[in-house]
Amino acid sequence: MFGKVKNFLGFGPPGEVYDNEVAPYTVIKQFDGYDLREYPAQKWVATAAVTTAGDLKNNNSSMFWKLFGYISGKNAAESKISMTVPVMISHVKEGDGDVDTAVKMKREMAF
């Protein structure tokens, strides 16, 4: 039982989360604590938002719930789609400064 709770919370093996479909991948190279992976072409559900560096946590939450609603049936076909891991997040700074201090950042989340 405790193992299932750990996996559900993301404490299982890297890239494995309880009861979620895992996107296929090939490990290109292993490093200390992480893998460099290659994912084949596939369809992802994605959303984007522009945020400030100080509002990243709220931004992640709102993007996640928007995507979760979509895969839960809040879409044109009213169809449910399996949750897939990993959740991909990209960051593109807008304006001056580095990613940590940029005034605005475009972020995209996909799964």
NUTITOR-192983 format. One line per 3 residues: number of its first residue (from 0); for each residue z, x, y of N, C-alpha, C. Coordinates in Angstrom, 2 decimals, padded with zeros to 5 digits. Atoms other than C-alpha are relative to their C-alpha. Layout:
N
NUM	Z,X,Y,Z,X,Y,Z,X,Y  ...
This chain:
111
0	000.00,000.83,-001.21,000.00,000.00,000.00,000.00,000.87,001.26  -000.09,-000.85,-001.18,000.97,002.73,002.46,-001.33,000.72,000.24  001.29,-000.66,-000.13,-002.35,004.51,001.75,-001.02,-000.89,000.68
3	000.95,000.92,-000.63,-004.34,001.40,002.71,000.30,-000.16,001.49  -000.38,000.12,-001.41,-002.38,001.06,005.96,-000.44,001.25,000.75  000.42,-001.25,-000.65,-003.02,004.74,006.77,-001.51,000.02,000.21
6	001.46,000.01,-000.14,-006.76,004.34,006.09,-000.44,-001.00,001.05  000.35,001.03,-000.98,-006.92,001.12,008.15,000.21,000.51,001.42  -000.30,-000.52,-001.32,-005.35,002.93,011.08,-000.79,001.27,000.35
9	000.83,-001.16,-000.28,-007.81,005.81,010.77,000.59,001.31,-000.44  -000.61,-001.23,000.46,-005.56,008.33,009.03,-000.49,000.42,-001.38  000.57,-000.35,001.30,-007.70,008.50,005.88,-000.84,001.25,000.14
12	000.89,-001.15,-000.07,-010.28,011.16,005.09,-000.88,-000.09,001.24  000.84,000.03,-001.20,-012.44,012.17,008.10,-001.22,-000.90,-000.18  001.16,000.87,000.01,-015.04,009.52,008.87,000.14,-001.22,-000.90
15	-000.19,001.11,000.92,-013.59,007.04,006.36,001.08,-000.93,000.57  -000.95,000.96,-000.51,-011.87,003.89,007.61,000.01,-001.19,-000.94  -000.17,001.07,000.99,-010.51,001.20,005.29,-000.86,-001.22,000.32
18	000.72,001.28,-000.04,-012.81,-001.77,004.65,-001.15,-000.03,001.01  001.15,-000.04,-000.89,-015.62,-000.62,006.96,-001.13,000.76,-000.68  001.17,-000.69,000.53,-019.14,000.38,006.02,-000.14,001.35,000.70
21	000.15,-001.34,-000.57,-019.70,004.11,006.52,-001.49,000.31,000.11  001.40,-000.37,-000.20,-023.04,005.13,008.02,-000.28,001.26,-000.82  000.30,-001.18,000.81,-024.76,007.60,005.68,-000.23,001.22,000.88
24	000.18,-001.24,-000.75,-024.80,011.22,006.80,-000.09,001.18,-000.95  000.04,-001.27,000.72,-025.42,014.78,005.66,000.83,000.98,000.81  -000.78,-001.03,-000.68,-022.91,017.50,006.49,-000.89,001.24,000.14
27	000.83,-001.16,-000.29,-024.89,020.30,008.15,000.82,001.28,-000.08  -000.89,-001.16,000.00,-021.98,022.69,008.65,001.43,-000.46,000.16  -001.42,000.33,-000.12,-018.21,022.55,008.23,000.69,001.05,000.87
30	-000.79,-000.85,-000.87,-015.87,023.95,010.86,001.47,-000.27,-000.28  -001.43,000.21,000.18,-012.08,024.17,011.05,000.41,-001.32,000.66  -000.46,001.29,-000.51,-011.07,020.51,011.44,-001.09,-001.00,000.31
33	001.06,000.97,-000.25,-014.51,018.90,011.89,-001.29,000.43,-000.69  001.30,-000.25,000.61,-018.02,018.62,010.47,-001.10,-000.22,001.02  001.23,000.28,-000.73,-021.42,018.87,012.12,-000.83,-000.85,-000.95
36	000.69,000.95,000.87,-023.24,015.82,010.70,-001.34,-000.41,000.56  001.29,000.56,-000.39,-026.77,014.50,010.74,-000.08,-001.41,-000.57  000.13,001.40,000.40,-027.29,010.74,010.63,-001.48,-000.38,000.01
39	001.41,000.42,000.00,-030.68,009.32,009.57,-000.21,-001.15,000.99  000.33,001.10,-000.90,-032.47,006.82,011.81,000.52,-001.30,-000.58  -000.55,001.29,000.41,-030.76,003.43,011.65,000.24,-000.86,001.23
42	-000.25,000.91,-001.12,-029.97,000.40,013.79,001.48,000.02,000.34  -001.37,000.02,-000.50,-026.81,000.42,015.91,000.10,-001.12,001.04  -000.29,000.93,-001.08,-025.26,-002.20,018.18,000.67,000.83,001.09
45	-000.51,-000.85,-001.07,-024.57,-000.63,021.58,000.20,-000.78,001.29  -000.21,000.54,-001.34,-023.27,-001.45,025.05,000.30,001.18,000.91  -000.24,-001.08,-000.95,-022.93,000.63,028.20,000.76,-000.53,001.21
48	-000.75,000.35,-001.20,-020.73,000.65,031.30,000.11,001.23,000.88  -000.25,-001.09,-000.94,-020.24,002.75,034.40,001.47,-000.09,000.37  -001.43,-000.01,-000.24,-016.65,003.81,034.95,000.40,001.23,000.81
51	-000.55,-001.19,-000.64,-014.46,006.25,036.84,000.85,000.73,-001.04  -000.77,-000.81,000.95,-012.61,009.06,035.07,001.39,-000.59,-000.24  -001.34,000.55,000.14,-009.29,007.29,035.68,000.07,-001.30,-000.79
54	000.00,001.30,000.65,-010.35,004.08,033.91,-000.64,000.04,-001.39  000.67,-000.15,001.28,-011.64,005.42,030.58,000.61,-000.88,-001.08  -000.66,000.78,001.06,-009.04,003.66,028.39,-000.39,-001.47,000.08
57	000.37,001.40,-000.17,-009.74,000.19,029.83,-001.48,-000.20,-000.32  001.43,000.08,000.24,-013.47,000.87,029.67,-000.30,000.02,-001.49  000.19,-000.05,001.45,-013.31,001.83,025.97,000.37,-001.32,-000.64
60	-000.48,001.26,000.58,-011.34,-001.30,025.16,-000.98,-001.14,000.26  000.91,001.11,-000.32,-013.72,-003.67,026.96,-001.33,000.16,-000.73  001.25,-000.21,000.73,-016.80,-002.07,025.37,000.20,-000.30,-001.49
63	-000.26,000.25,001.42,-015.22,-002.18,021.89,000.03,-001.49,-000.29  -000.13,001.43,000.28,-014.30,-005.87,022.12,-001.32,-000.74,000.21  001.32,000.60,-000.19,-017.75,-006.75,023.46,-000.85,000.20,-001.26
66	000.76,-000.28,001.22,-019.37,-005.05,020.44,000.59,-000.72,-001.20  -000.66,000.66,001.13,-016.80,-006.47,018.03,-000.35,-001.49,000.00  000.39,001.41,-000.09,-017.57,-010.00,019.28,-001.42,-000.20,-000.51
69	001.39,000.10,000.43,-021.27,-009.38,018.70,-000.10,000.06,-001.52  000.11,-000.11,001.46,-020.82,-008.24,015.09,000.80,-001.08,-000.71  -000.79,001.09,000.59,-018.34,-011.09,014.51,-000.71,-001.34,000.08
72	000.78,001.23,-000.03,-021.06,-013.69,015.15,-000.30,-000.53,001.38  000.32,000.44,-001.36,-021.20,-014.01,018.94,-001.31,000.65,000.43  001.33,-000.51,-000.28,-024.93,-013.27,018.96,-000.98,-001.15,-000.15
75	000.99,001.09,000.00,-028.15,-015.30,019.19,-000.17,-000.64,-001.37  000.17,000.54,001.36,-028.41,-015.69,015.40,001.31,-000.51,-000.59  -001.34,000.36,000.47,-024.66,-016.38,015.07,000.28,000.61,-001.38
78	-000.19,-000.66,001.28,-024.71,-013.89,012.18,001.06,001.09,000.12  -001.01,-001.05,000.05,-021.90,-011.56,011.17,-000.63,001.26,-000.57  000.52,-001.30,000.39,-022.63,-007.87,010.77,001.20,000.87,-000.37
81	-001.10,-000.87,000.42,-020.45,-005.37,008.90,000.32,001.03,001.09  -000.44,-001.07,-000.89,-018.40,-002.99,011.04,-000.38,001.31,-000.66  000.41,-001.29,000.54,-019.78,000.51,010.59,000.74,001.10,000.74
84	-000.59,-001.19,-000.61,-018.02,003.79,011.20,-000.96,001.15,-000.21  -000.90,-000.18,-001.13,-018.15,006.05,013.04,-000.41,-000.85,001.20  000.31,000.60,-001.30,-017.96,004.48,016.49,-000.48,001.16,000.87
87	000.58,-001.06,-000.83,-020.22,006.59,018.71,000.28,-000.30,001.47  -000.22,000.14,-001.45,-019.31,007.16,022.36,-000.70,001.17,000.68  000.65,-001.06,-000.76,-021.51,009.09,024.78,000.45,-000.09,001.46
90	-000.41,-000.09,-001.40,-020.67,010.22,028.31,-001.11,000.69,000.78  000.97,-000.64,-000.89,-023.15,010.97,031.10,000.57,-000.12,001.41  -000.58,000.05,-001.34,-021.69,011.93,034.45,-001.05,-000.38,001.02
93	000.86,000.35,-001.12,-023.16,010.51,037.61,000.62,000.57,001.26  -000.54,-000.60,-001.21,-022.72,012.48,040.80,000.52,001.40,-000.25  -000.51,-001.36,000.06,-020.93,015.76,041.46,001.24,000.10,-000.87
96	-001.20,-000.27,000.79,-018.18,017.34,039.39,-000.33,000.07,-001.48  000.21,-000.03,001.44,-017.72,017.88,035.69,000.41,-001.34,-000.59  -000.28,001.29,000.65,-017.09,015.12,033.14,001.41,-000.48,000.30
99	-001.39,000.40,-000.25,-013.32,015.15,033.83,000.24,-000.46,001.44  -000.26,000.33,-001.41,-013.63,014.84,037.62,-001.13,-000.79,000.65  001.12,000.74,-000.59,-016.91,012.98,038.12,000.48,-001.33,000.56
102	-000.38,001.27,-000.62,-016.61,009.99,040.44,-000.39,-001.16,-000.90  000.46,001.06,000.89,-018.66,007.84,038.08,-000.56,000.62,-001.27  000.52,-000.45,001.27,-019.59,008.18,034.46,-000.63,-001.18,-000.72
105	000.59,001.03,000.84,-022.01,006.16,032.35,000.44,000.29,-001.41  -000.48,-000.15,001.37,-020.52,005.60,028.92,-000.72,-001.03,-000.87  000.62,000.91,000.96,-022.18,004.07,025.88,000.79,000.06,-001.29
108	-000.70,000.09,001.27,-020.44,002.88,022.74,-000.90,-000.72,-000.98  000.85,000.62,001.02,-022.24,002.03,019.51,000.66,000.06,-001.36  -000.36,-000.02,001.42,-021.42,001.06,015.96,-000.87,-000.97,-000.76
